[in-house]
Each structure stands twice: as C-alpha cells, then as structure tokens.
C-alpha cells in the first residue's frame, strides 16, 4: 500500500510557517510521520503545493494537488490518483502517529473494498486512514457537488471499516495518537507530551 503524507493547509496560525516542519522532541513532525509510514507502506509520497516541498523529505516524490479546489479531500484524491490499489493517508501535523497504529489501519483495510478509518473521542479520523482507489468516483462526485467535507465523503462510501476507539486504545491514548498541531499552543502541548513519554 502507498503511504501518503498530506502537507496541506495554509498554516496561517503559524504565521505562514509550514506546521509539519515544526519540531517536537527535536524532530520535525513530518519526519516523525514519515518514519511511522515507512514502517508500513511499500512506498512513500508527499502531497503538497508549497514551492519548496521537494526539499522537505529526501528521496520522496512530491505531487501537487491534482485539482484546483481546496481541502483535505483534494489531497486524498491526489494520493489515490498516484496509487495502484490504495493509500494509507496521514496528515503531516500528527507528531504521535505510530507504526503500530498504521499497521492496524492497513490490516483492517483488507476487510473493506473502500476504506478503513479509526475513531477517537472526536469521532472518525479521516486524515489518518486507508482508502482504496475505489473511493475515487465517490470523491469525484463529492467535489462535483462542492461538498468538501470528509465526514460527508465517508457517509457516501458503500462500506466503511471502522476501527473502534477501544481498539485504538490498545495501542495508546487515542487523543495523543491523533493529536494534530494547528497552533503554537498545540506545539507547546505536543512538546510537553513528548517530554513525558
């Protein structure tokens, strides 16, 4: 399965500084995500529109969004456009995602012809999930209707393999595993969590 890092978002709350390039525990978040994905995926790609994205990860192919519309659904569409069978998709601002979590998602993806998505206290986590190329027609339909909500996309799929919060919790605290760094305060919290193991 293809591993895809989604490097999206304007990073406005970081003053335009790319949030995935922020450091947690002395390591860039993007490097932490890449390490977890490399342990599971056959190949790694980066989906990003920044002019310097090709310099972020050595040896990793970079693809700009295939469509002009904005939103995470476009990044997933682009990743699947470069996949043979499916893609394990992870947002680049998730410093605590683990190889064991991604291995679970990849394994559960074999049970559904469409997608495997884990749950946390917030609900489904579509930016740390596996999608089959069979999702592309449903993504195209959603984009055609200007419905860019990932929650709506998941509702469109004929079959969704849900990985329960309790199952995720056997691998670690879901709130930590799925934490994403959107603000400087999130970055401070991530640093504290990392320092305390």
Residue pairs with C-beta under 8 A, 6 or more apart in sequence:
1 40
1 41
1 42
1 83
1 85
1 86
1 87
1 88
1 106
1 109
1 130
2 41
2 42
2 43
2 44
2 45
2 79
2 82
2 83
2 84
2 86
2 87
2 88
3 37
3 38
3 40
3 41
3 42
3 43
3 44
3 45
3 87
3 88
3 90
3 102
4 44
4 45
4 46
4 47
4 75
4 79
4 82
4 83
4 87
4 88
4 89
4 90
5 20
5 30
5 33
5 34
5 37
5 44
5 45
5 46
5 47
5 57
5 60
5 90
5 91
5 92
6 47
6 48
6 72
6 75
6 76
6 79
6 89
6 90
6 91
6 92
6 127
7 18
7 20
7 30
7 46
7 47
7 48
7 50
7 53
7 56
7 92
8 47
8 48
8 49
8 71
8 72
8 74
8 75
8 91
8 92
9 19
9 93
9 182
10 16
11 17
11 18
11 19
13 19
13 182
13 183
13 184
14 22
14 183
14 184
18 50
19 29
19 92
19 93
19 181
19 182
20 28
20 29
20 30
20 33
20 56
20 92
20 93
21 28
21 29
21 30
21 56
22 28
22 29
22 181
22 187
23 29
24 32
24 95
24 181
24 187
24 190
24 191
24 194
25 95
25 191
25 194
25 195
29 92
29 93
29 94
29 95
29 181
30 56
30 57
30 92
31 57
32 95
32 96
32 97
33 90
33 91
33 92
33 94
33 95
33 97
34 44
34 57
34 60
35 99
36 90
36 97
36 98
36 99
36 101
36 102
37 44
37 88
37 90
37 99
37 102
38 44
39 99
39 102
39 103
40 88
40 99
40 102
40 103
40 106
41 88
41 102
41 106
44 57
44 60
45 60
45 61
45 62
45 63
45 79
45 82
46 53
46 56
46 57
46 60
46 61
46 62
46 63
46 92
47 62
47 63
47 64
47 65
47 75
47 78
47 79
48 56
48 62
48 63
48 64
48 92
49 64
49 65
53 62
53 64
54 62
56 62
63 78
63 79
63 82
64 78
65 74
65 75
65 77
65 78
66 74
66 77
66 78
66 81
67 74
67 77
67 78
67 143
69 143
69 146
69 148
70 148
71 148
72 91
72 126
72 127
72 148
72 150
73 139
73 142
73 143
73 148
73 149
73 150
73 153
74 143
74 148
75 89
76 87
76 89
76 126
76 131
76 135
76 139
76 150
76 153
77 136
77 139
77 140
77 143
79 87
79 89
79 131
80 86
80 87
80 131
80 132
80 133
80 135
80 136
80 139
81 136
83 133
84 133
85 132
85 133
86 109
86 130
86 131
86 132
86 133
87 130
87 131
88 102
88 105
88 106
88 109
88 129
88 130
89 127
89 128
89 129
89 130
89 131
90 97
90 102
90 127
90 128
91 127
91 128
91 180
93 180
93 181
93 182
94 127
94 128
94 178
94 179
94 180
94 181
95 179
95 181
95 190
95 194
96 172
96 176
96 177
96 178
96 179
96 190
96 193
96 194
97 128
97 177
97 178
98 171
98 172
98 177
100 171
100 172
101 118
101 128
101 168
101 171
101 172
101 177
102 128
104 118
104 163
104 167
104 168
104 171
105 116
105 117
105 118
105 128
105 129
105 130
105 163
106 116
106 130
108 116
108 130
108 161
108 163
109 115
109 116
109 130
109 132
109 161
111 161
112 132
112 159
112 160
112 161
113 132
113 134
113 159
114 131
114 132
114 134
114 135
114 138
114 157
114 158
114 159
114 160
114 161
115 129
115 130
115 131
115 132
115 135
115 154
115 157
115 160
115 161
116 129
116 130
116 160
116 161
116 162
116 163
117 124
117 125
117 126
117 129
117 130
117 154
117 160
117 161
117 162
117 163
118 124
118 125
118 128
118 129
118 162
118 163
118 165
118 167
118 168
118 174
118 178
119 125
119 162
119 163
119 164
119 165
119 168
119 174
120 165
120 168
120 174
120 175
120 177
120 178
121 165
121 174
121 175
122 178
123 151
124 151
124 154
124 162
125 178
126 150
126 151
126 153
126 154
127 150
127 180
128 177
128 178
135 153
135 157
138 153
138 156
138 157
139 153
141 156
142 148
142 149
142 152
142 153
142 156
147 153
154 160
165 174
168 174
168 177
171 177
176 193
179 186
179 189
179 190
179 193
180 186
181 187
181 190
